[in-house]
Amino acid sequence: MNLLRIIAFTTIFIFSAPLLIAQEVSVTDAKILSQYDSTIITGAHIINLNSKIGVVSNNNGDFTIQTELNDTLLISFIGYHSLKIEASEITTNIYLKKETYIIEPYTVLPYKNFEEFKEAFVNLELKDTAKNKINPSIMALVKPFNPSNLNMKITFNGPISGIAAKFNKRIKDKNNYLKLLARDKHKAFLATKFNSNIVSQATLLKDESQIKSFMEYCDFTEHFIEFSSHYNLVDQIVNCFEEYQNLPIAVK
């Protein structure tokens, strides 16, 4: 009689075990909205940090993702603070808080382009004062023209050449300045996509020195950071972190 009970209990356990396991895996769905005005957020990235499964919210802000009870989801969208939340704590609506990016200040020139600057320079009116008058006794000196060498360069010496040199220098300085501004703006944009906060959320690192060491190890190219989606970037961070943990330089 006891043997029959053992066999019956074993049979019930074998057939019910898959059902118990299956019950641990569930499907989580919710809607992502802006905390500021409750508008729908389309294209937000939702990543399961445990299973590395990722989905994107649709045009209605809805998403569906496979989760287990103890899974953690990372929800992010450009212009909003990323949110890390346990699957068991997810409700019908998830609200993201807007994020303000601080970019270094820069000076805006009063000219739209070089042609506008050139026109303003040509039409510049100088006051007729003794300070601005050119001494009429100063003459432009020109090197003698040698017809035997038609490819020679004619050099002008005097106030005219001085003005031209200053004008060219201002143009070069302006171009260099604009290049520096563009470079700074580009670096600021890259910093919004790949920074210590994103690394900390994806790797769970907290120590700043560890995060800095890990970011130096990954050394993603600017082209990759600029053109990668947030999901691809986080996925590569997670993969890179797995390699990093096996290296001697990793601070355990």
C-alpha positions in Angstrom: 0.0 0.0 0.0 2.8 2.4 0.9 4.6 1.5 -2.4 1.5 2.4 -4.4 1.3 5.8 -2.5 5.0 6.5 -3.4 4.4 5.6 -7.0 1.3 7.8 -7.2 3.1 10.8 -5.5 6.1 10.4 -7.8 3.9 10.4 -10.9 2.0 13.5 -9.8 5.3 15.3 -9.0 6.8 14.5 -12.4 3.8 15.8 -14.3 3.3 18.9 -12.2 6.9 20.0 -12.1 6.9 21.5 -15.6 3.7 23.3 -14.7 5.4 24.8 -11.6 8.4 25.9 -13.6 6.2 27.3 -16.3 4.4 29.4 -13.7 7.6 31.2 -12.8 8.0 32.6 -16.3 5.4 35.2 -17.2 4.7 37.9 -19.7 4.8 41.5 -18.5 3.0 44.3 -20.3 2.5 48.0 -19.6 2.3 51.4 -21.1 5.1 54.0 -20.9 4.1 57.6 -20.4 5.7 61.0 -19.7 5.5 62.0 -16.0 5.3 65.7 -17.1 2.1 65.6 -19.2 1.2 61.9 -19.4 1.9 61.8 -23.2 2.7 58.5 -24.8 6.4 57.6 -25.3 6.9 55.7 -28.5 10.2 53.9 -29.1 11.4 53.5 -25.5 13.8 50.7 -24.9 12.9 48.0 -22.4 15.7 45.6 -21.6 15.5 42.6 -19.2 18.9 42.8 -17.5 18.7 39.1 -16.4 17.8 37.5 -19.7 19.1 40.3 -22.0 15.8 40.3 -23.9 14.9 43.7 -25.3 11.8 45.2 -26.8 10.6 48.7 -27.9 7.3 50.4 -27.0 4.9 50.8 -29.9 3.0 53.8 -31.2 0.6 53.5 -28.2 3.4 53.3 -25.7 2.7 49.7 -25.0 5.2 46.9 -24.7 5.2 43.2 -23.8 8.3 41.3 -22.6 8.9 37.9 -21.1 10.0 38.0 -17.4 10.5 35.9 -14.3 9.6 36.9 -10.8 13.0 38.3 -9.8 13.9 39.9 -13.2 14.9 43.6 -13.4 13.9 45.8 -16.3 15.8 48.8 -17.6 13.6 51.3 -19.3 15.1 54.3 -21.2 14.4 56.9 -23.8 16.4 59.9 -24.9 15.4 63.1 -23.0 14.2 61.1 -20.0 15.8 59.6 -16.9 16.3 55.9 -17.2 14.2 53.7 -14.9 15.3 50.4 -13.3 12.3 48.5 -11.9 11.6 45.0 -10.7 9.2 42.9 -12.9 7.1 42.2 -9.8 6.6 45.9 -9.2 5.4 46.9 -12.7 1.9 48.4 -12.9 -0.3 49.2 -15.8 1.4 52.6 -16.5 5.0 53.4 -16.2 6.0 57.1 -16.0 9.4 58.4 -17.1 10.8 61.7 -15.7 12.2 64.3 -18.1 16.0 64.8 -18.0 17.8 68.1 -18.5 21.2 67.9 -20.2 23.8 70.5 -19.2 26.0 71.6 -22.1 28.9 73.9 -21.8 28.0 77.5 -22.9 29.4 78.8 -26.1 29.3 82.2 -27.9 27.1 82.7 -31.0 28.5 85.0 -33.6 26.2 87.7 -35.0 26.7 86.4 -38.6 24.9 83.5 -40.1 27.7 82.6 -42.5 30.9 83.8 -44.0 29.2 85.7 -46.9 27.3 87.8 -44.4 30.5 88.4 -42.4 32.3 89.4 -45.6 29.6 91.9 -46.6 29.6 93.5 -43.2 33.4 93.8 -43.3 33.4 95.4 -46.8 30.6 97.9 -45.9 32.2 98.8 -42.6 32.3 102.6 -42.2 35.3 104.1 -40.4 35.1 107.4 -38.7 37.1 110.2 -40.4 39.4 111.0 -37.5 43.1 111.6 -37.4 43.5 108.2 -35.7 42.0 106.3 -38.6 43.6 108.4 -41.5 46.3 106.7 -43.5 49.5 108.7 -44.0 49.4 109.8 -47.7 53.2 109.7 -47.8 53.1 105.9 -47.4 53.2 104.2 -50.8 52.6 100.5 -51.6 55.9 99.0 -52.7 55.7 96.5 -55.5 58.5 94.2 -56.7 59.6 94.9 -60.3 57.8 92.8 -62.8 60.0 90.4 -64.7 58.3 89.3 -68.0 60.7 86.4 -68.3 59.0 84.6 -65.4 55.3 84.7 -65.9 54.7 82.3 -62.9 56.3 84.7 -60.3 54.2 86.0 -57.4 53.7 89.7 -56.9 54.1 90.8 -53.3 52.6 94.0 -52.0 54.1 95.6 -49.0 52.4 98.3 -47.0 49.1 99.0 -45.2 47.0 97.2 -47.9 48.8 93.9 -47.4 48.6 94.4 -43.6 44.8 94.7 -43.8 44.6 91.7 -46.0 46.7 89.6 -43.7 44.6 90.6 -40.7 41.4 89.8 -42.6 42.7 86.4 -43.6 43.8 85.7 -40.0 40.3 86.6 -38.7 38.8 84.2 -41.2 41.1 81.4 -40.2 40.4 82.1 -36.5 36.7 82.1 -37.1 36.8 78.8 -39.0 39.0 77.2 -36.2 36.6 78.5 -33.6 33.6 77.1 -35.4 35.3 73.7 -35.7 36.0 73.7 -31.9 32.4 74.6 -31.2 31.2 71.7 -33.4 33.6 69.3 -31.8 32.4 70.3 -28.3 28.8 69.9 -29.2 29.5 66.5 -30.7 31.3 65.4 -27.5 28.4 66.6 -25.4 26.0 64.6 -27.6 28.1 61.5 -27.2 28.1 62.0 -23.5 24.3 61.8 -23.3 24.5 58.3 -24.8 27.6 56.8 -23.2 28.3 57.9 -19.6 28.9 56.7 -16.1 25.1 56.6 -15.3 24.3 54.3 -18.3 27.3 52.1 -17.4 26.2 51.9 -13.7 22.7 50.9 -14.7 23.8 48.2 -17.1 26.6 46.7 -15.0 25.4 47.6 -11.5 28.9 49.1 -10.8 28.8 51.9 -8.1 32.4 52.9 -7.5 33.5 55.8 -9.8 37.0 54.4 -10.2 35.6 51.0 -11.3 33.3 52.7 -13.8 36.1 54.8 -15.2 38.4 51.8 -15.6 35.6 49.8 -17.3 34.8 52.7 -19.7 38.5 53.0 -20.7 38.6 49.3 -21.3 35.6 49.2 -23.6 36.8 52.3 -25.5 33.8 52.4 -27.9 34.5 54.5 -31.1 32.6 57.8 -31.5 31.0 56.5 -34.7 29.6 53.4 -32.8 28.3 55.6 -30.0 26.7 58.1 -32.3 24.9 55.7 -34.6 24.0 52.9 -32.2 20.5 52.6 -30.7 20.3 52.7 -26.9 19.4 49.0 -26.9 22.5 48.0 -28.9 24.7 50.2 -26.8 23.5 48.7 -23.5 23.8 45.2 -25.0 27.5 45.9 -26.0 28.2 47.3 -22.5 26.9 44.1 -20.9 29.0 42.0 -23.3 32.0 44.1 -22.7 31.5 43.9 -18.9 31.5 40.1 -19.0 34.9 40.2 -20.7 36.1 42.9 -18.3 35.3 40.8 -15.2 37.7 38.0 -16.4 40.6 40.4 -16.7 43.2 41.0 -13.9 42.6 44.8 -14.2 39.0 44.4 -13.0 38.5 45.5 -9.4 36.5 42.7 -7.9 
